[in-house]
């Protein structure tokens, strides 16, 4: 239901603003719109029409939902105009005033007001408004004594190039996002390279805050699909350094900046730079406090902190972080299940996995395909550890039936190879010390390009390696990390 999704997306501050708006505009104290809003924000979303009207009343309920939805849109729009768009509104007001002054022949004030609009628009990278400013300047060029016509044209063309750059990046962002959605496991690096080439995208200081965020999001999404964050590390760092130079814009673009902190913290974690990752997590935590967008990033904060703790030999603290969190999202619960596997508390991991009540199709739609595959792999590992033989074979068959052909078509060999090794180990546990199996294991995880292995892939590798060598899985994982500082950790 659209209204439920809308209410759930509101921050605590926005919910209070909506409630105040409803109370101020309602004629009656027992207004049903407040009742409906409170039910939804408290998670009581079943049989809402009966809760409100005391009996099934679909038509009246439908009308009530539409009115409440319009009220929420009005509040959010008004709040946005008083906040993030205040500079845009000021620029437009100054621009409009200058045009009126030109028409009324109040020329000195018109020129001065137009210049104020230009200066403010430049400061906040408002290229679309600057186009209108330069259009007006050129229209009344004979009154612009401070600049030659040639200089004015050059400034207008330079701004138009920046505007087009931003527009092209927006199209590239949409094309890549659509491509990844249609084909989640395609060669995303190649997709990004092709689209960047098509739209002539490159990192420049002239890119706006939003454009930099979009670029970083594209790179991060591609790296996630390929489990290769090393390939984007240099470019991502360049983009983030450009962001840091625009410190005067951080307050205006809080959401984008918080999101970029989260993305970069994850990129540094996935490339094993735990120190930088933790520094950005600390900054994200600090800037999220008392921030209207803070709630949005609480899951990212908890997950990134827990992951860094896991891979820096602080497993118990990672578990405390996850268990103490008020959030119980699929991502956090799956990470907690991994922690229990590393602790060899497989029964606890099993009970946690049983709490995932929805179908794989539902999780794929809500999260993504890679997450669903990871969940299935973890489930099979837990079943093997608990020696639930029949269930293991059922899950093997189910996995190949559900994902086998898709993975083959998409050329995702690593996952299929890992599954073959797991099945080989499970079918012939008596042979698990053989040199042949060890050789297959190590060679199947070596990237032919000799790039460092992705840190999360090492978790799966460590598990099967620990079974073959009959060693503690967490110890194996930490040893691999220790040996990976100067070389491929699989070598």
C-alpha positions as CSV (number, residue, x, y, z in Angstrom):
1,X,0.0,0.0,0.0
2,X,1.5,3.3,-1.1
3,X,0.4,5.3,1.9
4,X,2.0,2.8,4.3
5,X,5.3,3.0,2.4
6,X,5.0,6.8,2.5
7,X,4.5,7.0,6.3
8,X,7.2,4.4,7.0
9,X,9.6,6.6,4.9
10,X,9.1,9.6,7.1
11,X,11.6,10.5,9.8
12,X,10.5,11.1,13.4
13,X,10.7,14.9,12.9
14,X,8.6,14.7,9.7
15,X,6.0,12.5,11.4
16,X,5.6,15.2,14.1
17,X,5.2,17.9,11.5
18,X,2.5,15.9,9.8
19,X,0.6,15.4,13.1
20,X,0.8,19.1,13.8
21,X,-0.5,19.9,10.4
22,X,-3.4,17.5,10.8
23,X,-4.3,18.8,14.2
24,X,-4.1,22.5,13.1
25,X,-6.3,21.8,10.1
26,X,-8.8,19.4,11.5
27,X,-12.2,20.7,12.5
28,X,-13.0,17.8,14.8
29,X,-10.9,16.4,17.6
30,X,-11.5,12.8,16.7
31,X,-10.5,13.2,13.1
32,X,-10.0,9.9,11.4
33,X,-6.9,11.0,9.4
34,X,-4.9,11.3,12.7
35,X,-6.2,7.9,13.7
36,X,-5.1,6.3,10.4
37,X,-1.7,8.0,10.5
38,X,-1.0,6.8,14.1
39,X,-2.1,3.2,13.2
40,X,0.3,3.1,10.3
41,X,3.3,4.7,12.1
42,X,2.8,2.2,15.0
43,X,2.8,-0.7,12.5
44,X,-0.9,-1.6,13.0
45,X,-1.7,-2.0,9.4
46,X,-4.1,-5.0,9.2
47,X,-7.8,-4.4,8.6
48,X,-7.4,-0.6,8.8
49,X,-10.9,0.2,7.5
50,X,-12.4,-1.9,10.3
51,X,-10.2,-0.4,13.0
52,X,-11.2,3.1,11.9
53,X,-14.9,2.7,11.0
54,X,-15.8,-0.3,13.2
55,X,-16.8,-2.3,10.1
56,X,-15.6,-3.0,6.5
57,X,-15.8,0.3,4.6
58,X,-13.6,0.2,1.6
59,X,-14.9,3.3,-0.3
60,X,-14.7,5.6,2.7
61,X,-11.3,4.2,3.7
62,X,-10.0,4.8,0.1
63,X,-11.1,8.4,0.2
64,X,-9.5,8.9,3.7
65,X,-6.2,7.4,2.5
66,X,-6.1,9.8,-0.5
67,X,-6.8,12.8,1.7
68,X,-4.1,11.8,4.1
69,X,-1.6,11.1,1.3
70,X,-2.2,14.6,-0.1
71,X,-1.8,16.1,3.4
72,X,1.6,14.4,3.8
73,X,2.7,15.5,0.4
74,X,1.8,19.1,1.3
75,X,3.7,19.0,4.5
76,X,6.9,17.5,3.0
77,X,6.8,20.0,0.1
78,X,6.4,22.9,2.4
79,X,9.2,21.6,4.7
80,X,11.5,21.2,1.7
81,X,10.9,24.7,0.5
82,X,11.8,26.0,3.9
83,X,14.9,23.9,4.1
84,X,17.0,22.4,1.2
85,X,15.5,24.6,-1.5
86,X,15.8,27.9,0.4
87,X,18.8,29.0,-1.7
88,X,17.0,28.2,-5.0
89,X,14.0,30.1,-3.9
90,X,16.1,33.1,-2.9
91,X,17.9,33.0,-6.3
92,X,14.7,32.9,-8.2
93,X,13.2,35.7,-6.1
94,X,16.2,37.9,-6.9
95,X,16.1,36.9,-10.5
96,X,12.4,37.8,-10.8
97,X,12.9,41.0,-9.0
98,X,15.7,42.1,-11.3
99,X,13.6,41.4,-14.4
100,X,10.8,43.6,-12.9
101,X,13.3,46.3,-12.2
102,X,14.6,46.2,-15.8
103,X,11.1,46.5,-17.1
104,X,10.5,49.5,-14.8
105,X,13.8,51.0,-15.9
106,X,15.2,51.0,-12.4
107,X,18.5,50.0,-14.0
108,X,21.2,50.2,-11.3
109,X,19.0,48.2,-8.8
110,X,18.2,45.7,-11.5
111,X,21.9,45.1,-12.4
112,X,22.8,44.8,-8.7
113,X,19.9,42.4,-7.9
114,X,20.7,40.2,-10.9
115,X,24.4,40.1,-9.8
116,X,23.3,39.0,-6.3
117,X,21.2,36.2,-7.9
118,X,24.3,35.1,-10.0
119,X,26.7,35.1,-7.0
120,X,24.3,33.0,-4.9
121,X,23.6,30.5,-7.7
122,X,27.4,30.1,-8.3
123,X,28.1,29.5,-4.7
124,X,25.5,26.7,-4.5
125,X,26.2,25.2,-8.0
126,X,22.6,26.0,-9.3
127,X,23.4,25.7,-13.0
128,X,19.8,25.6,-14.2
129,X,19.1,28.9,-12.4
130,X,22.3,30.4,-13.7
131,X,21.1,29.6,-17.2
132,X,18.2,31.9,-16.6
133,X,20.5,34.5,-15.0
134,X,22.7,34.6,-18.0
135,X,19.7,34.7,-20.3
136,X,18.6,37.8,-18.5
137,X,22.1,39.3,-18.5
138,X,22.4,38.8,-22.3
139,X,18.9,40.2,-22.8
140,X,19.8,43.4,-21.0
141,X,23.5,43.3,-22.1
142,X,23.6,47.0,-23.0
143,X,23.1,47.8,-19.3
144,X,26.0,45.4,-18.1
145,X,28.8,47.9,-18.1
146,X,31.2,45.8,-15.9
147,X,31.7,43.1,-18.5
148,X,32.2,42.9,-22.3
149,X,29.7,41.0,-24.4
150,X,32.4,38.4,-25.2
151,X,33.1,37.8,-21.5
152,X,29.4,37.4,-20.8
153,X,29.0,34.9,-23.7
154,X,32.0,32.9,-22.4
155,X,30.5,32.7,-18.8
156,X,27.2,31.7,-20.2
157,X,28.7,28.9,-22.4
158,X,30.9,27.7,-19.5
159,X,27.8,27.4,-17.3
160,X,25.8,25.7,-20.1
161,X,28.6,23.1,-20.4
162,X,28.4,22.4,-16.6
163,X,24.6,22.2,-16.9
164,X,24.9,19.7,-19.8
165,X,27.5,17.7,-17.9
166,X,25.1,17.3,-15.0
167,X,22.2,16.4,-17.3
168,X,24.3,13.8,-19.1
169,X,25.4,12.3,-15.8
170,X,21.8,12.0,-14.7
171,X,20.9,10.1,-17.9
172,X,24.0,7.9,-17.4
173,X,22.9,7.2,-13.8
174,X,19.4,6.2,-15.0
175,X,20.8,4.0,-17.8
176,X,23.2,2.1,-15.5
177,X,20.6,1.8,-12.7
178,X,18.0,0.4,-15.2
179,X,20.7,-2.0,-16.7
180,X,21.6,-3.4,-13.3
181,X,18.0,-3.9,-12.4
182,X,17.2,-5.8,-15.6
183,X,20.4,-7.9,-15.3
184,X,21.7,-7.9,-11.7
185,X,24.7,-10.2,-12.3
186,X,25.9,-8.8,-15.7
187,X,29.4,-7.5,-16.0
188,X,28.7,-4.2,-14.3
189,X,32.2,-2.8,-14.7
190,X,31.8,-3.1,-18.5
191,X,28.3,-1.6,-18.3
192,X,29.6,1.4,-16.4
193,X,32.6,1.9,-18.8
194,X,30.3,1.7,-21.8
195,X,27.8,4.2,-20.4
196,X,30.5,6.6,-19.2
197,X,32.0,6.5,-22.7
198,X,28.7,7.0,-24.3
199,X,28.0,10.1,-22.2
200,X,31.6,11.3,-21.9
201,X,31.6,11.2,-18.1
202,X,34.7,12.1,-16.2
203,X,35.4,13.4,-12.6
204,X,35.7,17.2,-12.6
205,X,35.6,19.9,-10.0
206,X,32.7,21.4,-11.8
207,X,30.4,18.4,-11.0
208,X,27.7,19.3,-8.5
209,X,27.3,17.7,-5.1
210,X,24.4,15.6,-6.5
211,X,26.3,14.6,-9.5
212,X,29.3,13.4,-7.4
213,X,26.8,11.4,-5.3
214,X,25.3,9.8,-8.4
215,X,28.8,8.9,-9.7
216,X,29.9,7.4,-6.4
217,X,26.6,5.5,-6.2
218,X,27.0,4.1,-9.7
219,X,30.6,2.9,-9.0
220,X,29.5,1.4,-5.7
221,X,26.6,-0.5,-7.3
222,X,28.9,-1.9,-10.0
223,X,31.5,-3.0,-7.4
224,X,28.8,-4.7,-5.4
225,X,27.6,-6.7,-8.3
226,X,31.1,-7.8,-9.2
227,X,32.4,-8.2,-5.6
228,X,35.3,-6.0,-6.7
229,X,35.8,-2.8,-4.8
230,X,39.5,-2.6,-5.5
231,X,38.8,-1.6,-9.1
232,X,36.8,1.5,-8.1
233,X,38.9,2.5,-5.1
234,X,41.1,5.1,-6.9
235,X,38.3,6.8,-8.8
236,X,36.0,6.8,-5.7
237,X,38.7,8.4,-3.6
238,X,39.1,11.1,-6.3
239,X,35.4,11.8,-6.3
240,X,35.3,12.0,-2.5
241,X,38.2,14.4,-2.4
242,X,36.3,16.7,-4.7
243,X,33.4,16.5,-2.3
244,X,35.6,17.4,0.6
245,X,36.7,20.6,-1.3
246,X,33.0,21.6,-1.4
247,X,32.7,21.8,2.4
248,X,30.5,24.9,2.2
249,X,27.8,22.8,0.5
250,X,27.7,20.0,3.0
251,X,25.1,21.6,5.2
252,X,22.8,22.2,2.3
253,X,23.3,18.6,0.9
254,X,23.2,16.7,4.2
255,X,21.5,13.6,2.8
256,X,23.9,13.3,-0.1
257,X,26.9,13.8,2.1
258,X,25.8,11.2,4.7
259,X,25.1,8.7,2.0
260,X,28.6,9.3,0.5
261,X,30.1,8.8,3.9
262,X,28.3,5.5,4.1
263,X,29.4,4.5,0.6
264,X,33.1,5.4,1.2
265,X,33.1,3.7,4.6
266,X,31.9,0.5,2.9
267,X,34.4,0.8,0.0
268,X,37.3,1.2,2.5
269,X,36.0,-1.8,4.5
270,X,35.7,-4.0,1.4
271,X,39.3,-3.1,0.4
272,X,40.5,-3.9,4.0
273,X,41.3,-0.3,5.0
274,X,39.6,-0.7,8.3
275,X,41.2,2.5,9.8
276,X,39.7,4.8,7.2
277,X,36.4,2.9,7.2
278,X,36.1,3.4,11.0
279,X,37.0,7.1,10.7
280,X,34.2,7.6,8.2
281,X,31.8,5.6,10.4
282,X,32.7,7.9,13.3
283,X,32.0,10.9,11.1
284,X,28.7,9.4,9.9
285,X,27.6,8.7,13.4
286,X,28.5,12.2,14.6
287,X,26.7,14.0,11.7
288,X,23.7,11.6,11.9
289,X,22.9,12.7,15.5
290,X,20.1,15.3,15.7
291,X,19.8,15.2,11.9
292,X,16.5,14.8,10.1
293,X,18.1,12.2,7.9
294,X,19.8,10.4,10.8
295,X,17.3,7.5,11.1
296,X,17.9,6.6,7.4
297,X,21.5,5.7,8.1
298,X,21.2,3.8,11.4
299,X,21.2,0.4,9.6
300,X,24.3,1.4,7.6
301,X,26.1,2.5,10.8
302,X,25.3,-0.6,12.7
303,X,26.2,-3.0,9.8
304,X,29.5,-1.2,8.9
305,X,30.6,-1.1,12.5
306,X,29.8,-4.8,13.1
307,X,31.6,-5.8,9.9
308,X,34.7,-3.9,10.8
309,X,34.6,-5.5,14.2
310,X,34.3,-9.0,12.8
311,X,37.3,-8.6,10.5
312,X,39.5,-6.9,13.2
313,X,39.3,-9.8,15.7
314,X,36.5,-8.3,17.7
315,X,33.8,-10.9,17.1
316,X,32.1,-10.6,20.5
317,X,31.8,-6.9,20.2
318,X,30.3,-7.3,16.7
319,X,27.6,-9.6,18.2
320,X,26.9,-7.1,21.0
321,X,26.6,-4.3,18.4
322,X,24.1,-6.3,16.4
323,X,22.1,-7.7,19.3
324,X,21.9,-4.3,21.1
325,X,20.6,-2.6,18.0
326,X,16.9,-1.7,18.0
327,X,16.8,-2.5,14.3
328,X,16.2,-6.1,13.3
329,X,16.5,-5.9,9.5
330,X,17.2,-8.8,7.2
331,X,20.7,-7.4,6.6
332,X,21.6,-7.1,10.3
333,X,20.1,-10.5,11.1
334,X,22.0,-12.3,8.3
335,X,25.2,-10.7,9.5
336,X,24.4,-11.9,13.1
337,X,23.9,-15.4,11.8
338,X,27.4,-15.2,10.2
339,X,28.8,-14.2,13.6
340,X,27.2,-17.2,15.2
341,X,28.7,-19.5,12.5
342,X,32.2,-17.9,13.2
343,X,31.5,-18.6,16.9
344,X,30.5,-22.2,16.0
345,X,27.1,-21.6,17.6
346,X,25.2,-23.1,14.7
347,X,22.0,-23.7,16.4
348,X,21.6,-20.0,17.2
349,X,22.4,-19.2,13.6
350,X,19.8,-21.8,12.5
351,X,17.1,-20.2,14.7
352,X,17.9,-16.8,13.3
353,X,17.7,-17.9,9.7
354,X,14.3,-19.5,10.4
355,X,13.0,-16.0,11.2
356,X,13.2,-15.0,7.5
357,X,9.6,-15.7,6.8
358,X,9.3,-14.3,3.3
359,X,10.0,-16.0,0.0
360,X,13.3,-15.6,-1.9
361,X,11.3,-13.8,-4.6
362,X,10.1,-11.2,-2.0
363,X,13.7,-10.7,-0.6
364,X,15.1,-10.3,-4.2
365,X,12.5,-7.6,-4.9
366,X,13.0,-5.8,-1.6
367,X,16.8,-6.2,-1.3
368,X,18.6,-7.8,-4.3
369,X,19.6,-11.1,-5.9
370,X,23.1,-11.2,-4.5
371,X,21.7,-10.9,-0.9
372,X,19.3,-13.8,-1.6
373,X,22.1,-16.0,-3.0
374,X,24.2,-15.2,0.1
375,X,21.4,-16.1,2.4
376,X,20.9,-19.4,0.7
377,X,24.7,-20.2,0.9
378,X,24.7,-19.4,4.6
379,X,21.7,-21.5,5.2
380,X,23.3,-24.5,3.4
381,X,26.5,-24.0,5.5
382,X,24.4,-24.1,8.8
383,X,22.5,-27.2,7.7
384,X,25.8,-29.0,7.0
385,X,27.2,-28.0,10.4
386,X,24.0,-29.3,12.1
387,X,24.2,-32.5,10.0
388,X,20.7,-32.2,8.7
389,X,21.5,-34.4,5.7
390,X,18.1,-34.5,4.0
391,X,17.6,-30.7,4.3
392,X,21.1,-30.2,2.9
393,X,20.3,-32.1,-0.3
394,X,16.9,-30.4,-0.6
395,X,18.6,-27.0,-0.4
396,X,21.3,-28.1,-2.9
397,X,18.6,-29.1,-5.4
398,X,16.5,-26.0,-4.7
399,X,19.6,-23.7,-5.1
400,X,20.5,-25.1,-8.5
401,X,16.9,-25.1,-9.7
402,X,16.4,-21.5,-8.6
403,X,19.7,-19.9,-9.5
404,X,21.8,-22.4,-11.6
405,X,20.7,-21.3,-15.0
406,X,20.6,-17.6,-14.1
407,X,24.2,-17.8,-12.8
408,X,25.4,-19.7,-15.9
409,X,23.8,-17.3,-18.3
410,X,25.3,-14.3,-16.4
411,X,28.7,-15.9,-16.3
412,X,28.9,-15.9,-12.5
413,X,31.2,-18.8,-12.1
414,X,32.6,-18.1,-8.6
415,X,29.3,-19.0,-6.8
416,X,28.7,-22.1,-8.8
417,X,32.3,-23.2,-8.2
418,X,31.9,-22.7,-4.5
419,X,28.7,-24.7,-4.4
420,X,30.5,-27.6,-6.3
421,X,33.3,-27.6,-3.7
422,X,30.8,-27.5,-0.8
423,X,28.9,-30.4,-2.3
424,X,32.1,-32.3,-3.0
425,X,33.1,-31.9,0.6
426,X,29.7,-32.9,1.9
427,X,29.4,-36.0,-0.4
428,X,32.9,-37.2,0.5
429,X,33.9,-35.9,3.9
430,X,36.4,-38.8,4.3
431,X,38.4,-37.3,1.4
432,X,38.5,-33.8,2.7
433,X,42.2,-33.9,3.6
434,X,43.2,-34.9,0.1
435,X,45.7,-32.6,-1.7
436,X,43.4,-32.7,-4.7
437,X,40.5,-31.1,-2.9
438,X,42.9,-28.5,-1.4
439,X,44.2,-27.7,-4.8
440,X,40.7,-27.3,-6.3
441,X,39.7,-25.1,-3.4
442,X,42.7,-22.7,-3.6
443,X,42.6,-22.5,-7.4
444,X,38.9,-21.9,-7.6
445,X,39.2,-18.8,-5.5
446,X,42.2,-17.2,-7.2
447,X,41.2,-14.4,-9.5
448,X,42.8,-14.9,-12.9
449,X,43.6,-11.2,-12.9
450,X,45.5,-11.7,-9.6
451,X,43.5,-9.0,-8.0
452,X,43.0,-9.2,-4.2
453,X,40.0,-11.2,-3.2
454,X,36.9,-9.4,-1.9
455,X,36.8,-9.5,1.9
456,X,33.3,-11.0,2.1
457,X,34.2,-13.7,-0.3
458,X,37.0,-14.7,2.1
459,X,34.4,-15.6,4.6
460,X,33.0,-18.4,2.4
461,X,36.5,-19.5,1.4
462,X,37.6,-19.6,5.1
463,X,34.7,-21.8,6.1
464,X,35.4,-24.6,3.6
465,X,39.1,-24.3,4.2
466,X,38.6,-24.7,7.9
467,X,36.5,-27.9,7.3
468,X,39.2,-29.4,5.1
469,X,42.0,-28.5,7.5
470,X,39.9,-29.2,10.6
471,X,40.6,-25.8,12.1
472,X,38.6,-23.1,13.8
473,X,36.9,-21.1,11.1
474,X,37.3,-17.7,12.7
475,X,41.0,-18.4,13.2
476,X,41.4,-19.4,9.6
477,X,39.7,-16.2,8.5
478,X,41.9,-14.0,10.6
479,X,45.0,-15.8,9.4
480,X,44.0,-15.2,5.8
481,X,43.5,-11.5,6.5
482,X,46.9,-11.3,8.2
483,X,48.6,-12.9,5.3
484,X,46.9,-10.7,2.7
485,X,48.5,-7.4,3.4
486,X,51.1,-7.6,0.6
487,X,49.7,-10.4,-1.7
488,X,46.6,-12.1,-2.9
489,X,45.1,-13.6,0.3
490,X,44.3,-16.8,-1.5
491,X,47.8,-17.5,-2.5
